[in-house]
Amino acid sequence: MTRCGDCIHFMAYGAQNTGVCTAIVDEDGIPKMTDLYADASECPKFTPQDRIRTRTSEFMSGDRHLRIARGFDEK
């Protein structure tokens, strides 16, 4: 299954399961709220990440691909 958390447009809120999809915005420019594990197989703007980092102590910076969440393995 393709998950929203595997997309480069998903931005998580810390260690929570929720975040926003920056590719899908409403008429006011507000990103769509989504779940980390939501099914993204029907999303037309899904773009997979090259790498998901799970060893967060080395990468505690402004890296937009940083995922502080359970359930994702190092690729």
C-alpha positions in Angstrom: 0.0 0.0 0.0 1.2 3.5 -0.8 1.1 5.7 2.2 0.8 9.5 2.5 3.9 9.5 4.7 6.0 8.1 1.9 5.3 11.2 -0.3 7.6 14.3 -0.5 4.6 16.6 -0.1 3.7 15.2 3.3 4.9 17.2 6.3 4.4 15.6 9.7 3.9 17.3 13.1 6.6 15.9 15.2 5.9 12.3 16.4 2.1 12.5 15.7 0.3 10.5 13.0 -1.2 13.6 11.5 0.3 16.2 9.1 -0.4 18.2 6.0 -0.2 17.5 2.3 1.4 20.6 0.8 0.5 19.5 -2.8 -3.3 19.7 -2.2 -4.4 23.2 -1.0 -7.9 24.7 -0.8 -9.0 28.1 -2.3 -7.4 29.9 0.6 -4.0 28.2 0.2 -4.4 26.1 3.3 -2.9 22.6 2.9 -5.0 19.5 3.3 -4.9 17.7 6.7 -4.0 14.0 6.3 -2.9 10.9 8.2 0.6 9.5 8.1 -0.7 6.1 7.2 -3.5 7.1 4.9 -3.8 5.3 1.5 -2.3 7.5 -1.2 -2.7 5.1 -4.1 -5.5 7.3 -5.7 -3.6 10.6 -5.2 -2.6 12.2 -8.5 0.2 14.3 -7.0 1.9 11.4 -5.1 5.7 11.6 -5.4 7.7 9.0 -3.5 10.7 10.0 -1.4 14.1 8.7 -2.2 14.9 8.0 1.5 13.2 8.1 4.8 15.4 8.7 7.8 14.6 7.0 11.1 17.8 7.7 13.0 16.7 11.1 14.0 19.6 12.0 16.4 21.9 12.5 13.5 19.5 14.6 11.5 17.8 17.0 13.9 17.9 19.9 11.5 15.5 21.6 9.1 15.5 18.6 6.9 12.0 18.4 5.3 12.3 14.7 4.7 12.9 13.9 8.4 10.2 11.5 9.7 9.9 11.2 13.5 7.3 8.5 13.4 7.0 4.8 14.0 6.3 2.3 11.2 8.8 3.6 8.6 12.0 1.6 8.0 15.2 3.0 6.7 15.4 2.6 2.9 
